[in-house]
Amino acid sequence: MRKDAAEVVIRSRGKFISKAVDVAEIAKRSLENAVKVKEIKIGSESFESEGKKTNISTMDIVLVKE
């Protein structure tokens, strides 16, 4: 997170959602609680692969300066 950024969005899909949560927690700790979680958005995306329709989970974590 840049120090002059007012807001940062961490986006993730599927099996990488847990890594996004880890990144948000590390950012909060390393910036000495100078940021907080503003919003968490969850959803899913649909796509077709080899004739099969698949849904994959998505998550956006929005961090803002305190």
N, C-alpha and C positions, 0 to 999 in steps of 0.2 A: 504494500500500500504506500503510495506516495504521500509524503507529509502534507502536501497542499491539496490532495484530493478530498472532496467533501463527502463522497460516497463511493463505495466499491461493491460490485456484485460478483459473487463467486457462483458460477454455474456448473452444474454437474448432471450426469445422466447415469442410470444403471448402477453398476457395481462401484462406480467412483463417487457415489454420494457420501460414503463414510469418509473418504479422503477430503472432500470439501468441508465437512464438519471439522475434521482435524485442522485444516488450513485456517478456518475461521477462529478456532480456539487458540492456535499458535499466534495468529495475528493479534488477538486480544491480549495475550500474555506478553508477547514481545514488545508491544507498544504501551506497556504498563497501564492497561485499562483506559487508554486514550480513545478507544473505539468501543462501540456497542452494537449489538445486533438490532437493526431497525425493523427488519421484516424477513420472514421465511416464506417462500412460495413453493408449493409442491404441485406437481401435475404429471401428465404422461404424454408421450408422443407416439403416434401410430405410424408404422411404415410397413411396406410389403417387401419381402425378400424370398426369392425362390417360390413365388406363388402363395406364401403364407403371410397372413397379417400378424404383426407383432406389436405389442405395446411395451414401451420402456419408460420407467419412472424418471422424473426430472426434479431438480431442486435448485432454487436460487436463494442464496443467503446474502442479504443486503447489510453491509457494515457502514456505519457513519461515525464521524468524529463526535466525541462528547463535549 
